[in-house]
Amino acid sequence: MRAIPLALLALATVVAVTGCATKKDFYAMGGSRADGTVDMAYDFAPFEQPVVNRSQAQSIAKSKCQVWGYQDAESFGGQQQNCHQFNGYGSCVAGQIVIKYQCIGDGAQAAPVSSFAPAAASAATPPGALSRDQWKQQQLDQLSRETGLSYEEYQRRYQKIVGQ
């Protein structure tokens, strides 16, 4: 009878020491339109073994780059660790992992939105008003500046703007 509680205690100790596999979602945490870079990140906490999906980061980075007029994004290949908590041995146990993506393509598809209607705008657009395409681009630019959105929420809003 006493062997069973000891076995459970040993199992609990092993689980506590090794940590738990935890699915982590990427989020865009910075970047530069001028440089054509997007910083994707995920956070990790003590006793977690992060499980990440790099294709999710790729997809979000690509969406951000497309808003800026680029065709795609590719990872620089490395990652940066920002540590927020160390254990007694000096090892990082909580923090953030950042992966930088480079936007690729000519980047000329998305022109800056002007407050004045261009000469090429249709005659139906009153002077000083935005054309439909300019309004969409303005909405996409505003969406790209929003922080803290989940991937699903970002995609929902993006599809709503593009689908109009």
Backbone hydrogen bonds, N-H to C=O, Kabsch-Sander energy under -0.5 kcal/mol:
donor,donor_aa,acceptor,acceptor_aa,energy
4,I,1,M,-0.6
6,L,2,R,-1.4
7,A,3,A,-1.9
8,L,4,I,-2.3
9,L,5,P,-2.3
10,A,6,L,-2.3
11,L,7,A,-2.3
12,A,8,L,-2.6
13,T,9,L,-2.1
14,V,10,A,-2.1
15,V,11,L,-2.4
16,A,12,A,-2.4
17,V,13,T,-2.3
18,T,14,V,-2.3
19,G,15,V,-1.6
20,C,47,F,-2.3
22,T,49,Q,-2.0
24,K,51,V,-2.5
27,Y,41,A,-2.1
29,M,39,D,-3.0
30,G,39,D,-0.9
32,S,37,T,-2.3
36,G,32,S,-1.3
37,T,32,S,-2.2
38,V,101,Y,-2.4
39,D,30,G,-3.0
40,M,38,V,-0.6
40,M,99,I,-3.0
41,A,27,Y,-2.5
42,Y,97,I,-1.7
44,F,95,G,-2.5
48,E,45,A,-1.6
49,Q,20,C,-3.0
51,V,22,T,-2.8
52,V,50,P,-0.5
53,N,24,K,-0.5
54,R,52,V,-0.6
56,Q,53,N,-1.2
57,A,53,N,-1.2
58,Q,54,R,-2.4
59,S,55,S,-2.3
60,I,56,Q,-2.3
61,A,57,A,-2.6
62,K,58,Q,-2.6
63,S,59,S,-2.2
64,K,60,I,-2.4
65,C,61,A,-2.6
66,Q,62,K,-2.7
67,V,63,S,-1.8
68,W,64,K,-1.2
69,G,66,Q,-1.3
70,Y,65,C,-2.5
71,Q,104,I,-1.6
72,D,104,I,-1.9
74,E,102,Q,-2.2
76,F,100,K,-2.4
80,Q,98,V,-3.0
82,N,80,Q,-0.5
82,N,96,Q,-3.1
83,C,81,Q,-0.7
84,H,94,A,-3.1
85,Q,94,A,-1.8
87,N,91,S,-2.5
90,G,87,N,-1.8
93,V,85,Q,-2.8
94,A,85,Q,-1.4
95,G,44,F,-2.3
96,Q,82,N,-2.5
97,I,42,Y,-2.7
98,V,80,Q,-3.2
99,I,40,M,-3.4
101,Y,38,V,-3.1
102,Q,74,E,-3.2
103,C,36,G,-4.2
104,I,72,D,-2.8
107,G,69,G,-0.6
109,Q,69,G,-0.9
111,A,109,Q,-0.9
121,A,118,P,-1.8
125,T,122,S,-1.6
129,A,126,P,-2.0
135,W,131,S,-2.6
136,K,132,R,-2.4
137,Q,133,D,-2.4
138,Q,134,Q,-2.5
139,Q,135,W,-2.4
140,L,136,K,-2.6
141,D,137,Q,-2.6
142,Q,138,Q,-2.2
143,L,139,Q,-2.3
144,S,140,L,-2.2
145,R,141,D,-1.0
145,R,142,Q,-0.5
146,E,142,Q,-0.6
146,E,143,L,-1.0
154,Y,150,S,-2.6
155,Q,151,Y,-2.6
156,R,152,E,-2.4
157,R,153,E,-2.5
158,Y,154,Y,-2.7
159,Q,155,Q,-2.7
160,K,156,R,-1.9
161,I,157,R,-2.2
162,V,158,Y,-2.7
163,G,159,Q,-2.3
164,Q,160,K,-0.5
164,Q,161,I,-1.0
